[in-house]
Amino acid sequence: MTAPSATIPAGLAVADTCVDLLVVGSGTGMAAALAAHELGLSVLIVEKSSLVGGSTARSGGALWLPAGPVLQEAGADDSTTKATTYLDAVVAGSAPARRSAAFIEQVPALVEMLRRTTPLRLFWARDYADYHPEQPGGSALGRTCECHPLDTAILGAYRTRLRPGVLETGFAIPTTGADYRWMNLVTRVPRKGIPTFGKRIAQGMGGRLIGRRYAAGGQGLAAGLFAGVLRAGIPVWTDTALSHLLGDGDRVTGAVLNHGGREVTVSARRGVVLAAGGFDHSMDMRWKFQSESLGANLSLGADTNTGDGIRVAQEMGAGIALMDQAWWFPAIAPLPGKAPAVLLAERSLPGCLIVNQHGRRFTNEASDYMSFGQRLLALERSGNPVDTMWIVFDQQYRNSYVFGAELFPRMRVPQAWYDAGIAARADTLAELAARISVPGPEFAETMGRFNENAAAGKDLEFARGDSAYDRYYGDPTVRPNPNLRPLSNGPFYAVKLVLSDLGTCGGLIADDRARVLREDGTAIAGLYAIGNTAANAFGTAYPGAGATIAQGLVYGYIAARDAVG
């Protein structure tokens, strides 16, 4: 079997060359390449791995697009004023206001560019609330958009070069985030869940019968961008890593790359866009800037995200910021040799709670995942670390909901989980406490208090269910609080959780034109940073589902416009 071609599409051999714009990274970097190509620039994309899509392909695929045409056409009551008010409130000065303002201003242009250059079709995921909807300008209906499932067969021979998604299973079910919500509730709200399941199974399995391969979520989004790149004839060099940048101290003029052990020099007349992801799998950087308690390589980001773009830009004098931040994501502890399993709606559903090594709750389980992780690290800094954490639930919960993306209602917890020590089962709560090694009296007190509050429908400790975001993933058939129900009848279960993430979001300091800045605030001419290579445009905040990918795409468009001059 021969190795796949390193150039996609064919036409520009991996050799010393000169282009107008060099884009490092094939995730959100593809948006920068598409925008630049449409503006008449010659563009080259280089990708460290053999697959195209980066962490974008591994994401949920949501896009937070406030006051844009997708929301307007769907009748959403949003405006730039409301979106600005909201971002001012949640960012709270942790990033320059102009970064948020430029993002909002350019959302419409980004959407229209995607419509012209890709086959992507976006829709408003109505009711997917902003992550902090109670803040001024926040929306309980949300500003999140998604892509309709896309037939990856349009990629032709390059379909196998698309990076797989995190939620891919052996089933041919292209599932959007909006679908996931109702499919997870299929036994509780069958009038919504069953038709949704049926539609996607028919689309997935039926499509295969006629040669179609539908993808949704991040893989569908990446496939659409990749299709646009192929259609435009933009070359992509895979298996090509960034070694260092070229320049005279004032301006970046290109880069030296490593391909198959040999150096290749690319001159870039208009500049270099760094879209190489964060430092997700550089544990030296993570332990230095974030926490020495982080488990090794638990990130769900692409395994090639090791901070290359950040390091080479620092060599040119670039400043860094927000390096302690990541798109934190609690996940199911990995089996030996495996990656953590995604855990999203599970934390919000009634009939469960999360406890630490002391058998105590420590946060609102239904909060957005970034806030969940920030809470864990804040507790660590205060001298009250969460060394281990378990999600505890009962048989009714197990019978009612999907768990870990692949355990459908009533399916047994796999024996491999018990054997690996990441799951426990017991007929009584006292026995369960012993099996997960938490203090029995403290655990009993926690369960008693939780059950009492859950029966009343009010979480007096952590306000679970008070936010519209909490309720989005709750069970609407449970009253009075869709996020709370007492755990009364065994058997009871516990599954071990770890702190994972969707990628780091600290990095190079960039301005509202995506230009990389030095420590003194001056711009390095010809150098741009977008996505997780740049410090989060929203500071320490995650405004809503898809804010990470959306800012990468929007700032890719902004970088291309600035490079044109």
C-alpha positions in Angstrom: 0.0 0.0 0.0 1.5 3.3 -1.0 1.5 6.4 1.2 -1.0 9.0 0.2 0.2 12.0 -1.7 1.5 14.8 0.5 -0.1 17.4 -1.8 -3.8 18.1 -1.9 -4.8 18.8 -4.6 -2.0 18.1 -6.9 -0.3 21.0 -8.6 2.2 22.4 -6.2 5.0 20.0 -5.3 6.5 20.0 -1.8 9.5 22.1 -2.6 10.9 25.6 -2.0 8.3 28.0 -3.4 6.7 31.5 -3.1 3.1 32.3 -2.5 1.1 35.4 -1.3 -0.2 33.8 1.9 1.0 30.8 3.8 -1.6 29.2 6.2 -0.2 26.9 8.8 -3.0 24.5 10.0 -6.0 23.0 8.2 -8.7 23.5 10.7 -10.1 27.0 10.9 -7.1 28.0 8.8 -9.1 26.8 5.8 -11.4 29.8 6.2 -8.4 32.1 6.0 -7.3 30.3 2.8 -10.7 30.5 1.2 -11.1 34.2 1.9 -7.6 35.0 0.6 -8.1 33.0 -2.5 -11.4 34.7 -3.2 -9.6 38.0 -2.9 -7.1 37.0 -5.5 -4.1 35.8 -3.5 -2.1 32.7 -4.1 -2.4 30.5 -1.0 -0.8 27.4 0.4 -2.0 25.4 3.4 0.5 23.3 5.3 -0.7 20.6 7.8 1.5 18.8 10.3 -0.5 15.6 10.3 -1.6 13.4 7.4 -5.2 14.3 7.9 -7.1 17.5 7.1 -9.5 19.2 9.6 -7.5 19.7 12.8 -9.5 20.1 16.0 -12.3 21.6 14.0 -13.1 18.2 12.6 -13.0 16.8 16.2 -15.4 19.5 17.6 -19.1 19.4 17.9 -19.3 21.7 14.9 -21.4 24.4 16.5 -20.8 28.0 15.5 -21.7 30.9 17.7 -22.7 33.6 15.2 -24.5 36.5 16.9 -26.5 39.0 14.9 -25.6 37.3 11.7 -27.7 36.4 8.6 -28.4 32.8 9.8 -30.2 34.1 12.9 -31.9 37.0 11.0 -33.3 34.7 8.3 -34.6 32.3 11.0 -36.4 35.2 12.8 -34.2 35.4 15.8 -34.5 38.6 17.8 -30.8 39.6 18.0 -28.7 42.6 17.2 -25.2 43.8 17.3 -26.1 46.0 20.3 -27.4 43.0 22.3 -24.5 40.8 21.3 -22.0 43.6 22.3 -23.7 44.1 25.6 -23.5 40.4 26.3 -19.8 40.1 25.3 -19.0 43.1 27.4 -20.6 41.4 30.4 -19.1 38.0 30.1 -15.6 38.9 28.9 -15.5 41.5 31.7 -12.3 43.1 30.6 -10.3 39.8 30.3 -9.6 40.6 26.6 -9.5 43.8 24.6 -13.1 45.0 23.7 -12.0 45.6 20.1 -11.4 41.8 19.7 -15.1 41.1 20.5 -16.3 44.1 18.4 -14.4 43.0 15.3 -15.8 39.5 15.7 -19.4 40.7 15.8 -18.8 43.1 12.9 -17.4 40.5 10.6 -19.8 37.6 11.4 -22.1 38.5 8.4 -19.2 38.7 6.0 -17.8 35.4 7.1 -21.2 33.7 6.7 -21.6 35.1 3.2 -18.1 34.1 2.2 -18.8 30.5 3.4 -22.0 30.4 1.3 -20.1 31.5 -1.8 -17.1 29.3 -1.4 -18.3 26.1 0.3 -21.3 23.7 0.1 -22.1 24.3 3.8 -25.7 25.0 4.7 -26.1 26.6 8.2 -29.2 26.6 10.4 -30.0 28.2 13.8 -30.0 25.7 16.7 -32.9 27.5 18.4 -33.1 27.1 22.2 -29.5 26.2 22.6 -29.0 29.0 25.1 -25.9 31.1 25.5 -23.7 29.7 28.2 -24.5 32.7 30.5 -28.0 33.7 29.3 -28.8 35.6 32.5 -26.1 38.2 31.8 -27.1 41.5 30.2 -27.7 40.9 26.5 -27.7 37.1 27.0 -30.1 34.9 25.0 -32.1 32.0 26.3 -32.9 31.1 22.7 -29.2 31.2 21.9 -27.0 32.3 19.0 -25.6 29.0 18.1 -25.7 27.7 14.5 -24.9 24.4 13.0 -24.3 22.8 9.6 -26.8 20.4 8.0 -25.2 16.9 7.5 -22.9 16.9 4.5 -22.1 14.2 2.0 -18.4 13.7 2.3 -18.4 11.8 -1.0 -18.0 15.2 -2.6 -14.4 15.0 -1.5 -13.8 12.2 -3.9 -10.5 10.5 -3.5 -9.6 12.8 -0.7 -12.5 11.7 1.6 -10.1 9.4 3.5 -7.9 12.3 4.2 -10.5 14.0 6.4 -9.8 13.7 10.1 -12.4 11.6 12.0 -14.7 13.2 14.5 -14.7 12.5 18.3 -18.3 11.2 18.3 -17.9 8.9 15.4 -19.3 5.4 16.0 -19.7 2.3 13.9 -23.3 3.4 13.2 -24.0 5.5 10.1 -25.9 8.2 12.0 -24.9 11.8 11.1 -25.9 13.6 14.3 -26.0 17.3 14.7 -26.0 18.9 18.2 -29.7 19.7 17.9 -30.3 16.0 17.0 -28.2 14.8 20.0 -30.4 16.6 22.4 -33.5 14.7 21.4 -31.8 11.4 20.6 -30.5 11.5 24.1 -34.1 11.8 25.4 -35.6 9.1 23.0 -37.1 7.1 25.8 -38.4 10.1 27.6 -39.7 12.3 24.7 -40.3 9.6 22.0 -42.4 12.0 19.9 -39.2 14.0 19.3 -36.5 11.3 19.8 -37.9 8.5 17.6 -38.4 10.7 14.5 -35.0 12.2 14.9 -33.3 8.8 15.2 -35.3 7.5 12.2 -34.4 10.5 10.1 -30.7 10.3 10.7 -30.6 6.5 10.4 -32.4 6.7 7.1 -30.1 9.4 5.9 -26.9 7.6 7.1 -27.6 4.1 6.1 -29.8 4.9 3.1 -27.1 7.3 1.9 -24.5 4.5 1.9 -26.7 2.4 -0.3 -26.4 5.1 -3.0 -22.8 5.9 -2.4 -23.2 8.8 0.0 -21.3 9.3 3.2 -22.9 11.8 5.4 -21.1 13.6 8.3 -22.4 16.0 10.8 -20.9 18.1 13.6 -17.3 19.1 13.4 -16.4 16.5 10.7 -19.2 17.8 8.5 -18.0 21.4 9.0 -14.4 20.5 8.2 -15.6 18.5 5.2 -17.4 21.6 3.8 -14.4 23.8 4.3 -12.2 21.1 2.7 -14.6 20.8 -0.2 -14.3 24.5 -0.8 -10.5 24.3 -0.7 -10.5 21.5 -3.2 -12.9 23.4 -5.5 -10.7 26.5 -5.3 -7.6 24.4 -6.2 -5.8 25.6 -3.0 -2.9 23.2 -2.4 -2.5 21.5 1.0 0.8 20.0 2.1 0.2 17.3 4.7 2.8 15.7 6.9 4.5 19.1 6.9 5.5 20.7 10.2 6.5 24.3 11.0 10.1 24.7 12.0 10.6 28.4 12.2 9.6 31.7 10.7 11.6 33.9 8.3 11.9 37.6 8.6 14.1 40.6 9.2 13.0 41.5 12.7 10.3 43.8 11.6 8.3 41.7 9.1 7.7 37.9 8.7 8.4 36.9 5.1 7.8 33.2 5.1 8.6 30.0 7.0 10.9 27.0 7.0 9.0 23.7 7.1 9.9 20.1 7.7 8.6 17.5 5.3 9.8 13.9 5.6 13.0 15.0 7.4 14.0 17.6 4.8 13.7 21.4 5.1 11.4 23.3 2.7 11.4 27.1 2.5 8.2 29.0 1.6 8.3 32.7 1.0 5.1 34.5 1.7 4.7 37.9 0.1 1.7 39.0 2.1 2.3 37.1 5.3 1.8 33.9 7.4 -1.3 32.9 9.2 -0.7 30.7 12.2 -3.7 28.4 12.7 -1.9 25.4 14.1 -4.0 24.9 17.2 -3.0 25.3 20.8 -0.7 23.4 23.0 -3.2 20.7 23.9 -0.7 17.8 23.9 2.5 19.6 25.0 2.4 18.5 28.6 5.5 20.5 29.5 3.7 23.7 28.5 0.4 22.6 30.2 2.1 21.7 33.5 4.1 25.0 33.4 1.2 27.4 32.5 -1.9 25.6 33.8 -1.6 22.9 36.5 0.8 20.1 37.4 -2.2 18.0 38.4 -3.4 17.7 34.8 -3.4 14.1 33.4 -1.1 13.5 30.5 -2.7 13.8 27.0 -6.3 13.8 28.2 -7.2 16.6 25.7 -9.7 15.9 23.0 -7.9 18.3 20.6 -5.9 16.9 17.7 -2.9 15.0 18.8 -0.6 17.2 16.6 -1.5 20.3 18.6 1.8 20.8 20.5 2.1 24.6 20.5 4.4 24.8 17.5 2.8 28.1 16.2 3.1 29.7 19.6 6.7 28.8 20.1 8.0 29.9 16.7 6.2 33.2 17.0 7.7 33.8 20.4 11.1 33.4 18.8 10.1 36.4 16.6 9.3 38.4 19.8 5.5 37.7 20.0 3.7 38.2 23.3 1.5 35.5 24.9 -1.6 35.8 27.1 -4.2 33.6 28.8 -1.9 30.6 28.9 -3.8 29.2 31.9 -7.0 28.9 29.9 -8.5 26.0 28.0 -11.9 25.0 26.6 -12.1 22.7 29.6 -14.4 19.6 29.3 -15.2 17.0 31.9 -15.0 13.5 30.3 -15.3 9.8 31.2 -11.9 8.5 32.4 -10.2 6.7 29.6 -9.7 2.9 29.4 -6.1 1.8 29.2 -4.6 3.0 25.9 -7.8 4.9 24.9 -8.9 8.5 24.9 -11.4 10.0 27.3 -15.1 9.7 26.3 -17.2 12.8 25.7 -19.7 13.6 28.5 -22.1 16.5 27.7 -25.8 16.2 28.4 -25.2 13.5 31.0 -24.3 16.0 33.7 -27.5 17.9 33.3 -30.0 15.1 33.4 -32.1 14.4 36.5 -31.1 11.4 38.6 -27.3 12.1 38.8 -24.8 14.1 40.7 -21.0 14.4 40.8 -18.9 14.0 44.0 -15.2 14.4 44.8 -12.9 12.1 46.8 -14.6 13.3 50.0 -18.0 12.3 48.8 -19.1 15.9 48.4 -20.6 17.9 45.6 -18.4 20.8 44.5 -20.2 22.6 41.7 -23.3 22.9 39.5 -23.0 19.7 37.4 -25.1 21.2 34.6 -22.9 24.3 34.1 -21.1 24.8 30.8 -18.0 22.7 30.5 -15.5 25.6 30.5 -16.9 27.0 33.7 -16.8 23.4 35.2 -13.1 23.2 34.5 -12.4 26.7 35.8 -14.2 25.8 39.0 -12.0 22.7 39.5 -8.8 24.8 39.0 -10.1 27.5 41.3 -10.7 24.9 44.0 -7.1 23.6 43.5 -5.6 27.1 43.8 -7.6 27.7 47.0 -6.2 24.6 48.6 -9.3 22.3 48.1 -8.3 20.2 45.1 -10.6 17.7 43.5 -8.3 14.8 43.2 -10.9 12.4 41.9 -14.5 12.8 40.8 -17.4 10.4 40.1 -20.7 10.8 38.4 -23.3 8.9 40.5 -26.6 7.8 39.1 -29.3 5.2 39.6 -30.9 2.5 37.5 -33.8 4.7 36.4 -31.2 7.1 35.0 -29.4 4.3 33.2 -32.7 3.1 31.7 -33.6 6.5 30.5 -30.7 8.2 28.8 -27.8 7.7 26.5 -24.4 7.7 28.4 -21.0 8.4 26.9 -22.3 8.6 23.4 -22.4 4.8 22.9 -24.4 3.4 25.9 -28.0 3.5 24.9 -30.8 3.3 27.5 -30.8 0.0 29.4 -27.5 -1.1 28.0 -25.2 -2.6 30.6 -22.2 -0.7 31.7 -19.3 -2.5 30.0 -17.4 -5.0 32.1 -14.2 -3.4 30.8 -15.1 -0.3 32.8 -15.4 -2.2 36.0 -12.2 -4.1 35.3 -10.4 -0.8 34.7 -11.7 0.7 37.9 -13.5 3.5 36.2 -17.0 2.2 37.1 -18.7 0.7 40.1 -22.1 -0.8 40.9 -23.8 -1.5 44.2 -27.3 -2.2 45.5 -27.0 0.4 48.2 -25.4 3.9 48.4 -23.3 2.7 51.4 -21.9 -0.1 49.3 -21.2 2.3 46.4 -19.3 4.7 48.7 -17.0 1.8 49.8 -16.4 0.7 46.2 -15.3 4.2 45.0 -13.4 4.8 48.2 -15.2 7.9 49.5 -16.1 8.4 53.2 -19.5 6.8 53.9 -20.9 9.3 56.4 -20.0 12.3 54.2 -21.4 10.6 51.1 -24.6 9.7 52.9 -25.0 13.3 54.1 -24.4 14.5 50.5 -27.0 12.1 49.1 -29.6 13.0 51.8 -29.2 16.7 51.1 -29.3 16.3 47.3 -32.3 14.1 47.4 -34.2 16.5 49.7 -33.5 19.4 47.4 -34.2 17.5 44.2 -37.6 16.4 45.5 -38.4 20.1 46.1 -37.0 21.0 42.6 -34.5 23.5 44.0 -30.7 23.1 44.3 -29.9 25.3 47.3 -26.2 24.5 47.1 -25.3 25.2 43.5 -28.5 26.4 41.7 -28.6 23.6 39.2 -31.5 24.2 36.9 -31.8 27.9 37.5 -30.2 28.8 34.2 -31.8 28.4 30.8 -28.5 26.8 29.7 -28.8 24.1 32.4 -32.3 23.3 31.3 -31.4 22.9 27.6 -30.0 19.5 28.3 -32.4 18.6 31.0 -35.4 16.3 30.8 -38.5 18.3 30.1 -40.8 15.5 31.4 -39.4 16.0 34.9 -41.2 18.6 37.1 -40.6 21.1 38.6 -36.9 21.1 37.7 -35.8 19.3 34.5 -32.3 18.9 36.0 -33.2 17.3 39.3 -34.6 14.0 40.6 -33.9 12.1 43.8 -31.8 8.9 43.6 -33.9 6.5 45.6 -33.9 3.0 44.2 -30.9 0.9 43.5 -28.8 -0.5 42.0 -26.6 2.6 42.0 -23.7 3.3 39.7 -20.6 5.5 39.7 -18.4 6.4 36.7 -15.0 8.1 37.1 -14.5 11.4 35.4 -11.4 13.4 34.4 -10.8 17.0 33.4 -10.3 17.0 29.7 -10.6 19.8 27.2 -11.5 20.7 23.6 -8.1 22.4 23.3 -6.2 25.2 25.0 -7.2 28.8 24.3 -4.3 30.8 25.5 -1.7 31.8 23.0 -0.3 34.6 20.9 -1.5 38.1 21.6 -3.4 39.3 18.5 -5.3 42.5 17.8 -8.7 43.1 16.1 -7.0 42.6 12.7 -5.6 39.2 13.7 -2.1 40.6 13.7 0.3 39.1 16.2 1.6 41.6 18.7 4.9 42.0 20.6 5.0 42.4 24.3 5.1 46.2 23.8 1.8 46.1 21.8 3.4 46.7 18.4 2.4 44.5 15.5 4.7 42.0 13.8 4.1 42.8 10.2 3.1 39.9 8.1 2.2 37.6 11.0 -1.3 36.6 11.9 -2.7 34.2 14.5 -6.2 32.7 14.6 -8.1 29.9 16.4 -6.4 28.3 19.4 -3.0 29.6 18.4 -4.2 33.0 19.4 -5.2 34.0 22.9 -9.0 33.7 23.2 -10.7 36.7 21.7 -13.3 36.4 24.6 -10.7 36.3 27.3 -11.5 33.9 30.1 -15.1 33.4 28.8 -16.9 30.9 26.6 -20.0 32.9 25.5 -21.9 30.1 23.9 -21.7 26.8 22.0 -19.4 27.2 19.0 -17.6 30.3 20.1 -14.3 28.6 19.8 -14.7 27.5 16.1 -16.6 30.7 15.1 -13.9 33.0 16.3 -11.3 31.0 14.4 -13.3 31.2 11.2 -14.2 34.9 11.6 -10.6 35.9 12.4 -9.4 33.8 9.5 -11.5 36.0 7.3 -10.2 39.1 9.0 -6.6 38.0 8.6 -7.1 37.4 4.9 -8.7 40.8 4.4 -5.8 42.5 6.3 -3.2 40.6 4.3 -4.7 41.9 1.0 -4.0 45.4 2.4 
